[in-house]
Amino acid sequence: MSGSIHSHFVQAVGAEHVLVDEQTLERAGTATFATTQRVAAVVRPLDRHEVQACLRIARRERMAVYPFSRGKNWGLGSRVPPRDGSVLLDLGRMDRIVGFDEEMAWVTVEPGVSFGQLYEFLRERRSRLFANSTGASPDASVVGNALERGDGTGPYGDRFQHVCALEVVLPTGECVHTGFGRFDGAPLAPLHRWGVGPTFDGLFSQSNLGVVTQMTLWLTPLLRSLSVVRFSVVEASRLPRLVDALRGLRQDGTLRSSIGLWNDYRVLSTRGQYPWHLTGGKTPLPRAVLDSIRHEWGGASWFGTTAIYAASAEQGRAHCAHVERTLAPLVDHLSIDERHGEPTSGHELFIEDDPAFMFLQGIPHKQSLKSVYWRKRMPPPEHPDPERDRCGVLWACPTLPFHGTDAAAAARIVERVLPAHGFEPLTAMVAQTERSIYLVPLIIYDRDIEGEDERAMQAHDALLAELVDQGYLPYRLGIQSMNALPSPGDDHGALLRRIKRALDPDDILAPGRYDFRDTWPEEDE
Amino acid sequence: MSGSIHSHFVQAVGAEHVLVDEQTLERAGTATFATTQRVAAVVRPLDRHEVQACLRIARRERMAVYPFSRGKNWGLGSRVPPRDGSVLLDLGRMDRIVGFDEEMAWVTVEPGVSFGQLYEFLRERRSRLFANSTGASPDASVVGNALERGDGTGPYGDRFQHVCALEVVLPTGECVHTGFGRFDGAPLAPLHRWGVGPTFDGLFSQSNLGVVTQMTLWLTPLLRSLSVVRFSVVEASRLPRLVDALRGLRQDGTLRSSIGLWNDYRVLSTRGQYPWHLTGGKTPLPRAVLDSIRHEWGGASWFGTTAIYAASAEQGRAHCAHVERTLAPLVDHLSIDERHGEPTSGHELFIEDDPAFMFLQGIPHKQSLKSVYWRKRMPPPEHPDPERDRCGVLWACPTLPFHGTDAAAAARIVERVLPAHGFEPLTAMVAQTERSIYLVPLIIYDRDIEGEDERAMQAHDALLAELVDQGYLPYRLGIQSMNALPSPGDDHGALLRRIKRALDPDDILAPGRYDFRDTWPEEDE
């Protein structure tokens, strides 16, 4: 980065927040898999005005800028830009909770606010509300997760469906608000998603069209009845009918929370590290060895959990009975852990004796994070950091129809392709809407092993290509998969090009990120 | 319209579908209130390709084109464009139901498909699914209602939240699909809203950025338990606590359907026509006369209804008990009409003995439509047609926080402003989300009375101005209110201008419709 550009950024955010030292740049360019992109600088604005100033500098200097919230997009590129030579715009200092309404159940946050921070904020206020958390890190950004259309537990699991009033800095430095947020001080802004006129929220999710500097997130009440449903099947052949029954429970309104399904490999990877002693140090873990282990857990091949939220004990019990009646004939094991407060006992549940219940009430945990040490020879440290510890994580994100035959077919693809490339088929499925499932195949490996980065990427690419070929298109992309989509059959490329050019005439904001420019037509008509 | 333009349209859609006769143009320019706009022609394309051809002609000829689905946007302008001299693009011939999946619960429709037609389609197939209906006409367009962000009953009451895979013809004639719809034949297109990358659905709702030629609508299962909750309060002072309790029932997951509240004036207007005999022919209806009538109904000033949908009798009963426990102390009358099928009795409920139950299962009715004859001296005909019969209807659409004090304050404004202008304060409130309410004040009058058109518009303008001044911003606009919004406090006008110019470089699609061009900056920077 030239000295003059550097001095412009220093003027905008202060010298101590323009980082160009080798160690910082090296660290900023490190993901959980092999990357080659060089970062030019890390610039850390304090507020929206500084973001505007940074984008105006970038525009004047024709300098690509890549914003990130807290950089925990593990398995998909962390904070590494798809292009070489970008300035990283680190929004981590913008970590204020700028609005909160207990009665109307919302909170407005900046991109630096983490799930853990939001939980602490609500807990300190003895709020009767919770924000659902991801299964990933408590340090992950709430805004970042919502914009990437990540998922959570609880009734608002489809997170991006339950946010509104985005404040966005456009690549030109202009600032807009979605919904009613454009009217100064509008009390309706945090309450109503659509506003009036065209709705722009979608433009700023999975995109490079603006930098979101604030977002309102709707919160869910802590209710008097919360039950955890756990089930499993021994034979994978039972999966299709089970999945279809779960779709029915979601569509009939009984289940309002997300539903998770994990295969035996994935469950093993969350319970401890790779059983080196059982395989003589070889990888991947043979099915026969896994079979010998899983017999200790009743031999199940697929495990599921979901939760039942209800306003009263009576409603909770009725839901549980319906779930039990529906699932019992289709599974080998079913347990429903019911916790019903009495109607007189007040709203606060905060069951603190069970990690599952805690998580379902918005308390983030680090369980999944530890599992990225699965293939490491070191134990997961007290404070896990996959980038520092060279944990390899590659994530593919295919979407499936919420249908038994598709769930089984996609699982079979993962279970065939990953072992063929030397990795365990660690797989989960998450259903948080009524018609689709997010498949979560993870490739976890040890970046310290020679050649493993390349093998893992080959496995990822082969897996994603085969899933896409079967119609299981990704719902989210990492920097390793921005070009993994098939060609559109319509003028989508032309539309995206028109919008990108209109909003970012100098192409300075995160070029290559979800803009599919390989599908753009050559010329405007 | 010049002869050469005429012949281009004839070439595109056929001579019999380019209408320029005086009677058609006169009829097309008639709304339920006074309008002055002249329509240049009505062009009726058969399919998406003809829509594309029409837009290309319009672009070449710099001719404004205004699309409408079935033209039933009563009270907000019907099919009349905001600008003079437009060609109407009548999408009514595009009335195909092009896709349907009973198992996954969706249907794909063209803009000409009406609520009545969709209901008949499902009924003929003995579907176990329903599409919720509006309280307006069975002849209204499903696509039009969704794009205007209209509301309905049932769990998918916020209609635009439950659609996906829009097919859109851009003003340039290009064609795009939202979500996964851009990938040819993607089975995921009707199942998952977001797709991958930026989400464009919102751009084409309440906008002039494209012509939606197809849309997938999600359907709801007919369940074994459906209950209708009816309640009322005598003193309006009870309204605030009632509204707050209803918010609680919505947020705790008990109520999944919309909640309606009607004031006494509005209820009277749906039960029959104006009681001329009690007022000696004078208007508006004095409060004292209304009071004498409402005492026949137990003296209530506000009436409410909602519905409880549940998968089993037990769940339904538990929900009803919770609703009863919550509402009973807050209302003067409460009745819950519970209908629970036995678990063995199959899915189809189709209770046919009660109009309320029928409506809650997606069967459209004409009840509200008849009420627009309230002030007419003729009785509502067998086939109501407010435009033909010169029924005056003006609708304002303010949004309220779902909060008791706001509901009461807004109702007081309506009850003060409309009578002062000579009209009854006919008012409903509809809550179909967890944090906001749609206020529905209606001005119903007789267009055959000299000067009434002007007085009604003055009343509308005064009412909307005062509501907006109090922060109760419209969630939807008619051609009479496109410029009723306050100025945005941000660069929203610049964003909308950038997008409109990028997508519609020649400004031919519905100019003035939800584009707020009075807020556009003069120059690009």
Interface residues (C-beta under 8 A of the other chain):
Chain A: E103 M104 A105 W106 R149 P155 F160 Q161 L170 T172 E174 C175 V176 H177 F180 G181 R182 F183 D184 A186 P187 L188 P190 L191 H192 R193 W194 G195 V196 G197 P198 T199 F200 D201 G202 L203 F204 S205 Q206 S207 L209 W218 T220 P221 L223 L249 Q251 D252 G253 T254 R256 Y309 A310 A311 S312 E314 Q315 R317 A318 H319 A321 H322 R325 P343 T399 L400 P401 F402 H403 T433 E434 R435 S436 G471 Y472 L473 P474 Y475 R476 L477 L485 P486 P488 G489 D490 D491 H492 A494 L495 L496 R498 I499 R501 A502 L503 Y514 D515 F516 E525
Chain B: E103 M104 A105 W106 R149 P155 F160 Q161 L170 T172 E174 C175 V176 H177 F180 G181 R182 F183 D184 A186 P187 L188 P190 L191 H192 R193 W194 G195 V196 G197 P198 T199 F200 D201 G202 L203 F204 S205 Q206 S207 L209 W218 T220 P221 L223 L249 Q251 D252 G253 T254 R256 Y309 A310 A311 S312 E314 Q315 R317 A318 H319 A321 H322 R325 P343 T399 L400 P401 F402 H403 T433 E434 R435 S436 G471 Y472 L473 P474 Y475 R476 L477 L485 P486 P488 G489 D490 D491 H492 A494 L495 L496 R498 I499 R501 A502 L503 Y514 D515 F516 E525
